[in-house]
């Protein structure tokens, strides 16, 4: 008869159950899917190591969310095109400065444009805006999660909203040139692997090819991907197989880790 699961097993199972929700939350806070998954997994590992600190098992979800939010803030890198809050506030203080609301709303309704603009906010402002306006957290909940205090959290939310409107209102030459491409560079680069493997539908394939014909930066990346894949293909030895005894040892090792 199997022995009853101990408290450690129950806690581990509870952590595993929380992982999908943590990944979803992290994905809303950062654009990089790999970084989002890393932050969620690191939060789970950190929670396991600090499991003795959780006094109330019913508070597990909130405890993990707070840990995740702070990990996202710690892990997020500063972008070169991040907005400067001092410059943004200087614009908003100027009685003669304004924006074209129809243009801001038009871009806000396009997911790629909105995510690009959000990514330009320094992380503490981006987190405040997303948690409050996108995910419905209260300012008090955000303050508790980040340890920033309620007045500071409300200031971050105010500043973040201002910066987001400013980012959506901008029409600099680089952004105009990017919109002129048949696909945005990141959209095209996400499809390159599928393009190499012949897995794209006809419209997407045509859009990628058109992008590669006109974009000054993506063709060298594509050429590098093709070259590296060809080099890796040269490592393949069709005559080599894994010996049965080795395969059994590998399988036993994997089973022991479960």
Secondary structure, DSSP 8 states (H G I E B T S, - for coil): ------HHHHHHHHHHHHHHHHHHHHHHH-S-HHHHHHHHHHHHHHHHHTGGG---GGGHHHHHHHHHHHHHHHH----TT---HHHHHHHHH-TT----HHHHHHHHTSHHHHHHHHHTS-HHHHHHHIIIIIT---HHHHHHHHT--HHHHHHHHHHHHHHHHHHHH---HHHHHHHHSSS-HHHHHHHHHHHHTT-S-HHHHHHHHHHHHH-TTHHHHHHHHHHHHHHHHTT--TT----HHHHHHHHHHHHHH-
